């Protein structure tokens, strides 16, 4: 993950180089993607727009295979249009894709923008 973060925020010295190639892409699991988003926001203080651009860039790259990339794209669209955290958007999309009809949350922002039901 250090390579993905360094490429995104422009840290020199850590680059994929020969380790990850288009013809032999690396795997990016959902958990690592959520952690990546958290690092960008918490450690590098990127705003929502910058985080959305970073996620979009990863989705477009040929160097990585993104786990459940279509659900990630859908979550990204929800994230861009609302106030919920990316993780909440991805949780809602994953649960919906799994067939859950009612997805509940304690998070007000997630309930307002993802379609989850607020638990009170």
SEMIFI-748579 format. One record per residue: residue in one letter; x, y, z of N, C-alpha, C in turn; residue number from 1. Coordinates in steps of 0.001 Angstrom, whole numbers, plus 500000, padded with zeros to 6 digits. Atoms other than C-alpha are relative to their C-alpha. Example, Ala and Ser with C-alpha at 12.3 -4.5 7.8 and 13.67 -1.06 7.14 Angstrom:
<rs>
["A" [500890 498810 500000] [512300 495500 507800] [500900 501200 500000] 1]
["S" [499180 498810 499940] [513670 498940 507140] [499230 501090 500730] 2]
</rs>
This chain:
<rs>
["X" [500806 498822 500000] [500000 500000 500000] [500857 501253 500000] 1]
["X" [499119 498836 499973] [502932 502348 500567] [500261 500517 498593] 2]
["X" [499760 499597 501384] [503513 502365 496811] [498819 500795 499467] 3]
["X" [501192 499315 500487] [499917 503397 496061] [499904 501389 500621] 4]
["X" [500064 498710 499322] [499964 506177 498658] [501093 500920 499483] 5]
["X" [498886 499152 500448] [503387 507440 497570] [499777 500515 498590] 6]
["X" [500301 499545 501363] [502330 507576 493926] [498901 501052 500003] 7]
["X" [501128 499079 499941] [499136 509406 494876] [500392 501361 500556] 8]
["X" [499663 498726 499349] [500634 512060 497151] [501357 500536 499579] 9]
["X" [498748 499490 500557] [503949 512394 495299] [501212 499856 500893] 10]
["X" [498821 500258 499176] [506398 510929 497793] [501047 499340 499117] 11]
["X" [498956 500600 500821] [509662 510251 496013] [500668 498856 500749] 12]
["X" [499263 501105 499402] [511649 507108 496618] [499219 498705 500058] 13]
["X" [500819 501207 499996] [508727 504672 496691] [499192 499990 498712] 14]
["X" [500720 500095 501260] [507574 503717 493216] [499848 498544 499612] 15]
["X" [500260 501376 500399] [506086 500614 491730] [501094 499461 499103] 16]
["X" [498900 500398 500875] [508778 500526 489069] [499749 498695 499305] 17]
["X" [500092 501289 500661] [509375 497017 487852] [499172 498996 500790] 18]
["X" [500725 500954 499170] [507445 495400 490709] [498570 499752 499533] 19]
["X" [501377 500125 500447] [503969 496070 489301] [499919 500498 498566] 20]
["X" [500067 499667 501413] [503382 496028 485560] [498599 499744 499474] 21]
["X" [501310 500203 500609] [500347 496212 483320] [499771 498546 499618] 22]
["X" [500174 501391 500416] [500986 492707 482056] [499970 499020 501178] 23]
["X" [500045 500816 498789] [501249 491370 485627] [499517 500888 501160] 24]
["X" [500496 499028 499021] [498974 493632 487728] [499941 499445 501422] 25]
["X" [500159 500352 498592] [498866 493646 491504] [498524 499980 500360] 26]
["X" [501379 500101 499525] [495696 492892 493452] [499783 501022 501102] 27]
["X" [500346 499041 498952] [494056 495632 495536] [498670 499580 500613] 28]
["X" [501237 500414 499330] [491535 494143 497986] [499232 501196 500549] 29]
["X" [500837 498924 499472] [488640 496229 499301] [500528 500562 501310] 30]
["X" [499486 499538 498707] [490149 496392 502784] [501174 500949 499802] 31]
["X" [498856 499128 500274] [493352 497895 501383] [499547 501318 499384] 32]
["X" [500525 498771 500600] [491354 500397 499327] [499405 500912 501068] 33]
["X" [500581 499205 498912] [489417 501546 502405] [501110 500585 500874] 34]
["X" [498862 499492 499222] [492684 501863 504329] [500725 501117 499250] 35]
["X" [499388 498982 500853] [494174 503835 501424] [499241 501324 500116] 36]
["X" [500832 498797 499885] [491264 506300 501572] [500168 500626 501376] 37]
["X" [499823 499491 498642] [491643 506609 505349] [501354 500712 500133] 38]
["X" [498669 499389 499933] [495385 507345 505019] [500013 501344 499268] 39]
["X" [500021 498743 500753] [494768 510006 502368] [499295 501109 500775] 40]
["X" [500747 498996 499248] [492224 511786 504543] [500607 500330 501341] 41]
["X" [499512 499792 498629] [493730 511313 507986] [501453 500457 500069] 42]
["X" [498568 499701 499915] [497456 511460 507368] [500429 501120 499055] 43]
["X" [499597 499011 500999] [497683 513624 504241] [498992 501130 499845] 44]
["X" [501035 498964 499950] [494538 515698 504862] [499468 500386 498623] 45]
["X" [500610 499743 501287] [493252 515358 501315] [498499 500202 500197] 46]
["X" [501437 499776 499896] [489706 516655 500809] [499241 498948 499198] 47]
["X" [500840 501003 500666] [486780 514646 499408] [500261 499944 498497] 48]
["X" [499767 499952 501441] [487408 515795 495852] [501334 499341 499637] 49]
["X" [498687 500593 500256] [491086 514828 496000] [499972 498488 500229] 50]
["X" [500127 501434 499729] [490229 511461 497537] [499238 499314 498867] 51]
["X" [500775 500566 501118] [487624 510835 494828] [500870 499882 498749] 52]
["X" [499093 500059 501152] [490221 511664 492162] [500997 498859 500148] 53]
["X" [499047 501088 499765] [492664 509219 493758] [499349 498637 499771] 54]
["X" [500713 501269 500203] [490080 506417 493826] [499754 499781 498507] 55]
["X" [500242 500098 501436] [489143 507146 490214] [501277 499628 499253] 56]
["X" [498722 500319 500633] [492809 507044 489234] [500381 498546 500174] 57]
["X" [499698 501419 499754] [493252 503639 490834] [499087 499106 499171] 58]
["X" [500930 500795 500813] [490145 502333 489094] [500398 499989 498529] 59]
["X" [499627 499888 501416] [491543 503495 485740] [501347 499368 499671] 60]
["X" [498668 500522 500266] [495051 502100 486143] [499945 498543 499558] 61]
["X" [499875 501394 500444] [496099 498877 484481] [500964 499220 500900] 62]
["X" [499012 500648 499137] [498701 498142 487174] [499381 499215 501154] 63]
["X" [500666 500695 498896] [496120 496897 489701] [498660 499444 499564] 64]
["X" [501331 500569 500109] [493130 494614 489701] [499309 500352 501306] 65]
["X" [500721 499559 498825] [490592 496102 492096] [498896 498995 500317] 66]
["X" [501051 500918 499569] [488437 493672 494057] [498642 500690 499873] 67]
["X" [501364 499487 500182] [484772 494209 493112] [499991 501420 499441] 68]
["X" [499809 498658 500560] [485678 497171 490928] [498686 500702 499649] 69]
["X" [501272 499343 500338] [482089 497790 489792] [499313 500539 501251] 70]
["X" [500572 499498 498743] [480903 498103 493399] [500792 501213 500495] 71]
["X" [499163 498855 499620] [483833 500446 494059] [499604 501217 499164] 72]
["X" [500435 498889 500860] [482765 502589 491066] [498664 500574 500482] 73]
["X" [501303 499557 499502] [479207 502722 492375] [500149 500753 501321] 74]
["X" [499762 499339 498713] [480424 503613 495870] [500648 501367 499793] 75]
["X" [499342 498732 500305] [482619 506333 494392] [498977 501044 499550] 76]
["X" [501036 499059 500458] [479613 507915 492645] [499166 500511 501181] 77]
["X" [500766 499590 498812] [477676 507946 495931] [500845 500934 500860] 78]
["X" [499074 499185 499212] [480707 509346 497771] [500116 501408 499417] 79]
["X" [499846 498706 500659] [481085 512148 495222] [498741 500862 500125] 80]
["X" [501253 499258 499963] [477431 513121 495510] [499427 500241 501375] 81]
["X" [500577 499871 498664] [476995 513072 499259] [501015 500354 501051] 82]
["X" [499128 499654 498877] [478524 513496 502673] [500484 498779 500783] 83]
["X" [499580 501216 499299] [479013 509878 503751] [501458 499684 499699] 84]
["X" [498637 500475 500214] [482481 508417 504179] [500007 498963 498882] 85]
["X" [499882 500991 501065] [483756 506272 501333] [499729 498599 500526] 86]
["X" [500208 501342 499429] [483770 503224 503622] [498509 499696 500132] 87]
["X" [501446 500199 499881] [480049 503696 504323] [499352 499783 498639] 88]
["X" [500523 500174 501363] [479314 504053 500623] [500306 498603 499481] 89]
["X" [499605 501335 500447] [481212 500841 499925] [499259 498912 500773] 90]
["X" [500781 500953 499199] [479474 499010 502780] [498590 499870 499427] 91]
["X" [501368 500026 500539] [476073 499994 501380] [499957 499282 498659] 92]
["X" [499988 500636 501312] [476983 498937 497827] [500268 498502 500117] 93]
["X" [499689 501422 499807] [478476 495627 499020] [498803 499246 500557] 94]
["X" [501172 500647 499399] [475446 494812 501174] [498861 499905 498992] 95]
["X" [501049 500008 501015] [473044 495770 498404] [500283 498935 498940] 96]
["X" [499610 500993 500998] [474967 493637 495917] [499811 498574 500535] 97]
["X" [500170 501314 499378] [474752 490730 498381] [498523 499645 500193] 98]
["X" [501427 500286 499916] [470957 491021 498325] [499303 500556 501225] 99]
["X" [500632 499413 498814] [470338 492920 501555] [499011 501072 499566] 100]
["X" [501019 499019 500352] [467121 494896 501288] [499998 501191 500947] 101]
["X" [499968 498925 499006] [467568 496948 504459] [501376 500001 500646] 102]
["X" [498654 499861 499463] [470982 498195 505483] [499940 501117 501036] 103]
["X" [500142 499038 498910] [471209 499985 508827] [501345 500573 500409] 104]
["X" [498792 499317 499566] [473720 502434 510266] [499691 500906 501180] 105]
["X" [500103 498991 498957] [474345 504690 513250] [500441 501362 499474] 106]
["X" [499412 498792 500586] [475898 507293 510927] [498935 500810 499250] 107]
["X" [501029 499142 500606] [473529 510173 510052] [500328 500317 498541] 108]
["X" [499614 499662 501374] [475499 511193 506938] [499826 498804 499075] 109]
["X" [500158 501205 500823] [475510 507619 505671] [498528 499727 499723] 110]
["X" [501437 500217 500189] [471769 507325 506197] [499406 500980 499004] 111]
["X" [500545 498973 500894] [471106 510569 504331] [500422 499801 498543] 112]
["X" [499499 499997 501381] [473245 509915 501266] [500174 498614 499375] 113]
["X" [499782 501319 500597] [473564 506150 500815] [498729 499159 499899] 114]
["X" [501222 500791 499995] [470021 504951 501396] [499926 499031 501149] 115]
["X" [500066 500840 498810] [470879 503142 504608] [498947 500561 500953] 116]
["X" [500991 499594 499009] [468358 503266 507446] [500721 500336 501300] 117]
["X" [499375 499543 498764] [469391 505221 510533] [499401 499269 501198] 118]
["X" [500420 500610 498735] [469249 503310 513807] [500016 501084 501076] 119]
["X" [500054 498981 498948] [468133 505506 516657] [499793 499383 501355] 120]
</rs>
